[in-house]
Structures are given as C-alpha cells and as structure tokens.
Amino acid sequence: MVGQLPDKLLRLLSIGRLTFSKDEVSSLLGMTPSAFEDASQRAISRGRLLRPRRGFYVVVPPQDMAYGAPPATQVIDDLMAHEGAPYYVGLLKAAELHGAAHQAVMAFQVVSSKRMPSIPYGRGVIDFFYNGTMPPDELIERKQTDAGFFSVSSAALTAADLLRYPRASGSIDAAASVIGNLVEQIESSALAGLRGVIPTPTLQRLGYVLDQVGAAELANEVDKAIAGGSRRVKLDTFVATPQAGSETRDDRWKVVVRRPLELDDEAQEFSPRTG
C-alpha cells in the first residue's frame, strides 16, 4: 500500500483535487493513518507532496515539480478554510495580480484575521499579515483558477494596505511606486468604502501619495472618506528609510514629510477609473 500512494495522488489530480486534510485520508485515499504517514514522508521527500500546515496536504502535479508546488492561488482557499480563518491575497502579490508590479513577487502575501507564521511553500513562502477586523466583501474580489477560486484585495484596498503594512514592500518609495501603477485599476467609488476600514492616518498617507502620482481625482475621494478626521502624522513609517532631513508639513493631508518621494518613472500621471 505504501508504494501505491503516488498513483493515488495522481488520481486525485485527475478529479481536480490539489489538497486534502488528514481527516480525508481514509475516504479519499483508502489508507489507514499509519500507512499514510509512512508513505507521505517518502512522497514529501520526493517532492510529490507538501505539508504546509499540520494536517493539511498539497499534491504537487508533475508539471509543477520543478517549482516545488502548484501556484499558491490554487490552494490558498483550501488552506485558509482548513485554518478556519477569513483571508485575502493582498499587498504586493495583489498588486501583481492587478498588473501593477514591475517584477514577480517572491512572497505570496496574505492578510487574515488569524495570526499565522510564514509558511515555506515550494521555492517561495506564504507570508501572513494580521488584520483583526476584515474588510467587507465590497473591497474583496473573487478570482477563478484552474483549481477553484481565491480572494484578493481590490485595487483600492491594495493601495491602502501597502501603506498600512510597511513590512510588505520595504520602503515608502517602493510602496508609492506600486500605488502609482495601481491607480488605473482603482475605482473612485471604492475609496469611499475604505472609511472605517482603514485607519485615518493610513488614509492621509494614501491621499498624499495619490496627489504625488498625479491621481488628483482619486485623492479627492480619499479626502472625502477622511471627512475632516485627520491629525498630524508622519508620512514615512518604513523603518528601512533614513529619517534624516528637515521636516515639512503638507497642509492638506497633515502629513510630515522629510524628503520627496522617489518614484519610478512609470508610477506617475495616471487617469483614474470611475464607477
């Protein structure tokens, strides 16, 4: 029975199953827990099976063995259902999925209401960011893959999150450049939905960045969402950024700026979408 596991995994793939839990071993694979435990260790060592979390397994299709795993978009819905936690793919990975990243993002970034450590996944990593209050469905999109569906932040939520979670992009310049590339995807009406979901200081920073990349109409919508509730905040909360220099204050957004943003050339002068 041990030697039969690879064939059983291939049969799972043939019916469109990439994942299963330890509780499903008997019904899906027809194996006892002890037999599966022995066989799974060999399958994992040969790169045919992954166990990213206790009791949760991912079958690696033959065409994905060189990458060490199937695309994370194909398994994240099942993984988070196994964890019993709401989630969305966000930040730089969401920006990439919206067509706004300059290069492939190595970390698969996920925002969830459950605190979880980073998970090695194939040749990359699934990196988790905590949000105790998840945004409403209106700010989340459902996208389809060959294996099912997954949730991803809207362009508006992605832009705000890039400033809310500094660790995700590493520097204010990198975050602002990605936001500049995102603005064509942002629906102005979606920005109103950020009120009460995104902290006001983050909205102030977002408004300032949108102004800097020439997205004046979107910045106006953020201003409406803030609705006069702003206070003096620092623009740059990224620990990797040098903080030397004289301070200036942007009167509109009440953000303290130590130096101009250094934006990629492509991250400027975009026209917003409406709707």
Secondary structure by P-SEA (a helix, b strand, c coil): cccaaaaaaaaaaaacccccccccccccccccaaaaaaaaaaaaaacccccccccbbbbbcccccccccccccccaaaaaaaacbbbbbcaaaaaaaacccccccccccccccccccccccccccbbbbbbccccccccbbbbbcccbbbbbbcaaaaaaaaaacccccccaaaaaaaaaaacccccaaaaaaccccccaaaaaaaaaaaaaacaaaaaaaaaaaacccccccccccccccccbbbbbbcccccccccccccccccccbbbbbcc
